[in-house]
């Protein structure tokens, strides 16, 4: 059984990101084993899945999400959340 790699990252609002996608630094994605989807876990309870877009512009400690979608989900800008590969893919 492999260990699930996860990291606490800042969620940032960005208008240029499409809904349903998340921009993440390629180095961070490689460390977490993320290829096409990622899971954001808030307070250990709420889970959201996003399609991944790799971008060198994104700092290694941040994930960029669509600002309208974050507002709809009730996520504030600069929130710290656990980011990992979706659990279904982790096995």
RODO-2510 file (C-alpha; in nm, 4 decimals, decimal comma):
residues 91
     n   res          X          Y          Z
     1     x     0,0000     0,0000     0,0000
     2     x     0,1474     0,3310    -0,1052
     3     x     0,1363     0,6386     0,1155
     4     x    -0,0801     0,9279     0,0007
     5     x     0,1357     1,2378    -0,0484
     6     x    -0,0398     1,5611     0,0408
     7     x     0,0623     1,9151     0,1200
     8     x    -0,0992     2,2243     0,2724
     9     x    -0,1122     2,4963     0,0060
    10     x    -0,2716     2,8398    -0,0294
    11     x    -0,5806     2,8665    -0,2523
    12     x    -0,5793     3,1887    -0,4529
    13     x    -0,8539     3,3508    -0,6619
    14     x    -0,7712     3,4179    -1,0259
    15     x    -1,0198     3,5326    -1,2919
    16     x    -0,8137     3,3899    -1,5797
    17     x    -0,8522     3,0292    -1,4554
    18     x    -1,1421     2,8372    -1,6125
    19     x    -1,4151     2,6952    -1,3873
    20     x    -1,3522     2,3371    -1,2855
    21     x    -0,9758     2,3680    -1,3300
    22     x    -0,6888     2,4446    -1,0951
    23     x    -0,3489     2,5863    -1,1903
    24     x    -0,0542     2,4378    -1,0065
    25     x     0,3238     2,4605    -1,0389
    26     x     0,4705     2,1594    -1,2281
    27     x     0,7255     2,0933    -0,9506
    28     x     0,4507     2,0789    -0,6880
    29     x     0,2397     1,8531    -0,9110
    30     x     0,5346     1,6174    -0,9604
    31     x     0,5993     1,6004    -0,5842
    32     x     0,2327     1,5209    -0,5154
    33     x     0,2066     1,2732    -0,8036
    34     x    -0,0652     1,4782    -0,9722
    35     x    -0,1100     1,4347    -1,3464
    36     x    -0,4643     1,5265    -1,4524
    37     x    -0,6798     1,5827    -1,1405
    38     x    -0,6305     1,7098    -0,7865
    39     x    -0,8380     1,7068    -0,4708
    40     x    -0,8721     2,0024    -0,2331
    41     x    -0,9752     1,9190     0,1244
    42     x    -1,1000     2,1975     0,3515
    43     x    -1,1081     2,1483     0,7289
    44     x    -1,0898     1,7717     0,6772
    45     x    -1,4536     1,7638     0,5652
    46     x    -1,5258     1,9340     0,2340
    47     x    -1,3631     1,7783    -0,0728
    48     x    -1,3509     1,9283    -0,4204
    49     x    -1,1952     1,7789    -0,7343
    50     x    -1,0467     1,9905    -1,0125
    51     x    -0,8832     1,9269    -1,3489
    52     x    -0,5170     2,0295    -1,3466
    53     x    -0,3421     2,2891    -1,5620
    54     x     0,0336     2,3064    -1,5056
    55     x     0,1859     2,6552    -1,5083
    56     x     0,5331     2,7812    -1,4149
    57     x     0,3788     3,1192    -1,3242
    58     x     0,2082     2,9720    -1,0163
    59     x     0,4267     2,9794    -0,7003
    60     x     0,5133     2,6346    -0,5617
    61     x     0,3103     2,6933    -0,2430
    62     x    -0,0134     2,8033    -0,4181
    63     x    -0,3011     2,6634    -0,6211
    64     x    -0,4976     2,9048    -0,8395
    65     x    -0,8733     2,8573    -0,8774
    66     x    -1,1508     3,0461    -1,0574
    67     x    -1,2699     3,3355    -0,8389
    68     x    -1,6423     3,2906    -0,9179
    69     x    -1,6263     2,9185    -0,8415
    70     x    -1,4446     2,9831    -0,5127
    71     x    -1,7141     3,2337    -0,4147
    72     x    -1,9891     2,9826    -0,4996
    73     x    -1,8161     2,7077    -0,2967
    74     x    -1,7645     2,9427    -0,0010
    75     x    -1,3848     2,9390    -0,0172
    76     x    -1,2077     3,2618     0,0785
    77     x    -0,8983     3,3895    -0,1035
    78     x    -0,5672     3,2855     0,0581
    79     x    -0,7279     2,9888     0,2387
    80     x    -0,4896     2,7108     0,3405
    81     x    -0,6121     2,3662     0,2321
    82     x    -0,4780     2,0146     0,1905
    83     x    -0,4046     1,9355    -0,1746
    84     x    -0,3435     1,5815    -0,2997
    85     x    -0,4081     1,3386    -0,5812
    86     x    -0,7724     1,2167    -0,5632
    87     x    -0,7949     0,9129    -0,3350
    88     x    -0,9448     0,6917    -0,6080
    89     x    -0,6239     0,7402    -0,8113
    90     x    -0,3882     0,7024    -0,5155
    91     x    -0,3874     0,3226    -0,5142
***
